[in-house]
Amino acid sequence: MEKYIDQNRLRQFFFILIILILGGILFWQLYFFLPALLGAVTLYVLMRKYMFYLTEKEKWRRSWSSIFLMVTSGVIILLPIGLLIEMVSTKVYYAIENSAQIIESLKKLANDLEEKVGQDFVSDANINRLGTFVTQRIPMILGATFNTVATLFFMYFLLYFMLMNGREMEEDIYEYTPLKDENLTLLRKDVQNMVVSNAIGIPVIALLQGVVGLIGYLILGVNDPWFWFVVTCITAMIPVVGAALAYVPIGIIFLANSQIWQGVVMLLYGFIIIGTVDNIFRFALQRKIGNIHPLITIFGVIIGIQLFGFIGLIFGPLLISLFMVLLKIYSNEFVVKKRQVNTSIEN
């Protein structure tokens, strides 16, 4: 039998290769815009229902509906970020102007702890190195702030056109995506679930932990409790250690200042009360909203921070969830399983 190459498959392979090459070039050159694109897609998924309601039920103009939703989300998102940047920048500038005094205070704190506990936790040399490290990283922090502002600008720029042409965009995606109809429906539902779970679940849990922490800070008389509230909210989104990065230093400061009972209560309150909020409600809420496995959240945050910085706390789990969804769709689309898994206890 004469062997030959299927011309249709050869043309298909060649065309896919061109698409992959061009896609790789575009991704390489536009990588800077990826966080903005992910943010725009996330907000679009959350807003599309309200956009269609305003334009199709209430008969609002598309432009007014888009602007209204963008302004509303801006108040919810940009206002807290603006306050956070203002608060952090104030602390950063203070640290720059008083770096020598802060280093001396840290040395005194370390010496006090050594006298009370009898253990040298941090040497003076390490504290000096810490001061040098922080000073060198200040430009990076300011650069990250600029990148965040630029990302938000491009995110809303893209979001405007997504909202303006939502129906047409979804119809084009549905038409040109080379998947079966049932797999496209599965993809849409899973993407919506994981976006809601990560984009809403993670910040809600972090805010809840921050509020619980703030109550404790006010009762115990912590200096600058609102600053530590913000720190608690941010660190609560970091897996494994979480809000302990906020309340453990507070407890240590209390102990170093001879406020023994405040320090002990702060640590107990953090590990028992704040930790309970994290351990019980974080994964429970996310699974209820979007059925996202806890490990996806943990590894997603780790990967997301490395790829996107701070906003990777949200987008990292989204990427892993999307990867798992695509694996499931690939299996449904192309793989025919002939085996059955025996789950009986005897085996």
N, C-alpha and C positions, 0 to 999 in steps of 0.2 A: 504494500500500500504506500503510495507516494506521500511523503511528509511535506507539509506546507504550513505557512504561518497565516493564521486568520488575519486578514487585512483590517477588519473592523477593530479587533482587539489591539492590533499594532497602532492604528490611528488613535484609539482611545488612550493607550499607554503614553504615546507621544504627547497628546494634548494635556493629559494629567501632569506629565513632567514639566511642560511649559508653565502650567498654572502654579505648580509648586515652586518653580524657580522664581517666577514673578512675585508670588506671594511672599517668598523668603526675602527678596530684595525690598519689597514694600515694608515688611515687618522690621527689617534691619534699619531702614531709614526712618521709620515712624514709631520706633519703640518708645520714644519719649511720650507719645500721645496715648500709649496703651492704658495707663491708669485713668486718664480722662475718658477714654472710650468705655472702659469697664464701669466707671462711675455713671456715665450717661446711660448706658444700657440698664444698670441697676435702678436708677431713678425712673427710667421709662417703664420698666416692668411694674414698678410700684404705682406709677401715675396713669398708666394707659386706661384703666377702668374709669377714672375720674375725667380724663380727657374726652373719652368717647361719650360719657354721660353729658358733659357740658356742651359738646358740639352737636350731638345727635338727639338728645332729649330736650335740653334747654335752648338749643339753637344758638349758642354763642358762636362768635367768629373764632376761627382756629387761632388766629394771632392773639386775640384777647385771652382765650382759654390757656394757651401756652404760657403767656406772660403771667397770668394769675397763678398757675401751678408752679412756675419757676420762682416767683416771688415768695409764695407760701413755703416752698421747700427751702428757699434761701434763708428765710427767717429761722426755720427750724434747724438748718445745718450751719449756715454761715455765721449766725449770731453767736452760738456757743464757740465756734472755732475762732472768731474774732476776739471774744473775751479771753479765750485760752491763750491766744498769741500775745495779747496785751499783758496778761498776768505773767506768762513765762518770760516775755521780753524784759519786763521790769526786773524780775529775779536775775536774769542773765546779765543785764547792765549793772545791777548792784554787785553781782559776783565779780564782774570784770573790774569795777572800780575799787572793790574792797577785797581783792583776792588774798593779799597778805594777811589781813585780819581774819579772814575765813580759815586760812591754813593754820594760823596760830590757834584759833578756836577748836579746830579739829584735833590738833595736837594735845590741847588741854583736855578735850573730851576723851581721847585715847588714854592719856595718863590717869585721868580720874577712874576710868573703867579698869585700868590695870591695878590701881590701888585697891579698889573695892573687890574685884574678882580674883586678883592674883594671877592674871594671865595677860600676856602682851598680845593683844589682838592685832593691832596695827602699829608698825614702827614709824618713826618720824620720816625715815627715808621713803617709805611707801606713800606717806601723806604728801610729801614734796613731789613725788612722781605723779600722784593723783592731780595735784594742782597744775602741773605742767601739761598733763594729758587733757584736762578740762579746758585749759587756755588754748591749746592747739585745736580742740574740737569746736570752739565757739564759731569760727567761720563756717564750719560744716553745718552747725545748727541754723545759722542765719540763712545759708544757702538752701537748706531743706525747707525753711519757711517760705522762701521765694518760690521754690518748686511747687509747694503746696498751693500757693496763690495762683500760679500759672496753670496748674492742673485743674483747679476749680473753674478758672475762666474758660478753658477749652472744654471742660465737661459740660458747662451750661451752654456753650456755643453749639456743641453737638446735640445736646438735649433739645434745644429749640427746634432744630430741623427734624429730629425724630418725632417730636410731638406734632409738628405741623403736617407731617406726611406719614402718620402712624399706620393708617389702614393700607395705604399703597405700599409702604415698606414691608409690612407683614405679608401682604399678598405676593410681593416679589420674592420674599424669602421662602414662602410656602411653595411657590411655583418652581423656583430654580434650585431648591435644595434636592439633591438626588437621593431621596429617602421615600419609603412607603408612607402613605397617609397616616397609618396608625403609629408609625415611629415618629413622625413629625408631631403628632398630637402628644405622644409620650414625652418628646423632647421639650415641648412648650410647657407642659404641666410640671415636669421635673425642674426646669430652669426657674419657673415662677416660684415653686416651693423652696428651692435652695436660696434664691435671692431674698425672699421674705425671711427665711430662717436666719441667714447670716446678716443681712443688712438691718434687720429689726431686732432679732434675738440677741446678738452680741452687744449692741449698744444698750438695750434695755436692761440686760443683766448687769452690765458695767455701771449704769446709772443707779440701779437698785443697790448695788454694793456701795457705791459712793454715798448714797443717802444714808444707809445704815451706818457707814463709817463716820459721816458727818455728825450724826446724833451722838455717837461716842466721843468724838473730838470736842463737841460743845460741852458735854457733861463733864469731861475730864479737864477742861480748860486748856486745850492745846493751842499754842500760839499759831495765828494765821490759819484757822480751821478751814476756810474756804479754799485756800491754796492746797491743803492736804486733801480736800474733797476732790479737787480736779486731779491730783496725782493718783488718788484711789481709783477714780473712774478710768483713767488711762491704763494704769497697771492691771486693773481687773480684766482687761482684754488680753493680757499676756498669759498663755497657758502655763500650767504647772505651778509657778510661783504666784502669779496673780497679784492681788491686793496686798499680799505680805510685804511687797516692796515699799508699801506706804506705811502700814501700821507697825512693822518691826522697827524701822528707824525711829519712829516716834517713841516707842517703848524704850529703846536704848537711850534716847535723849533724856527721857524722864529719869531713868535709873542713874545716868551719869550726873544729873543735877540733884541727886539725893532725894528725888521724889519717888520713893520706893513703891508705895502702894499705887500711885498713878501708873508707874511703869508696868507693874505686875498686872493691874486691871486692864491696861491697854493691850498687852500681849494676849491675855486671856480673852478679852472681848474680840480681838482680831481673829484669833485662831478658832474660837468657838462660834461667835455670832456671825462675823463677816464671812468666815470660811464656810459656815453652814449655808449662807445665801449662795455662795459660789457652787459648792458641791451639790446641793439639792436642786436649785432652780436653773442654773446655767444650761446644763444638758437636757433637763426635763422640758424647759420651754422650747429649746431649739428642736427637739424631737417632736414635740406637739405641733409646732408650726410647720416644720418642713421635713421631719423624719431624717435628720442629719446625724450620722454616727459621731459619737464624741471624738474618736480618733481622727476623723476628717477635720474637725475643728482644731485639734491640737497641732497636727502636722501642717494643716493649711496656714495657720497663723505663723508657724516657724518659717515656712517657705515664702509666704506673702511678705513678711518683714524684710527678708533678704532681697526680694525682687522689687518691691514697691515702697519700702520704708513703712511709715506709720499707717498709711491707708491699706497696706497689705494685711492688716488685722481683719479687714472685711473681705478683701479680694482673694486672699490666699485660700481660705476654705471654699470660695466660689470656684476657683480653678480646679481644685481636687474634686469637688462635687461634679463639675462639668465633665471632667475626665472620666469619672465613674459612669456618668450617664451615657457618654459616647461609647464606652465599652459595652454597656448593656444594649444600646441601639445597634452597634456593629454585630453583636451576637444574634439579635433578632433579625437583622437584615440579611446576613450572609452565612451564619453558622447553623447547621442542622445537627443537633446533638442526638446521638444514638445510644447514649449510656444513661443509666439511671443510678442515682446515688442511694445506697442502702443506709438508712439512718437508724436501723434497729439497734437496741442496746446490746444484743448478743454479738454484733459485729463491730 
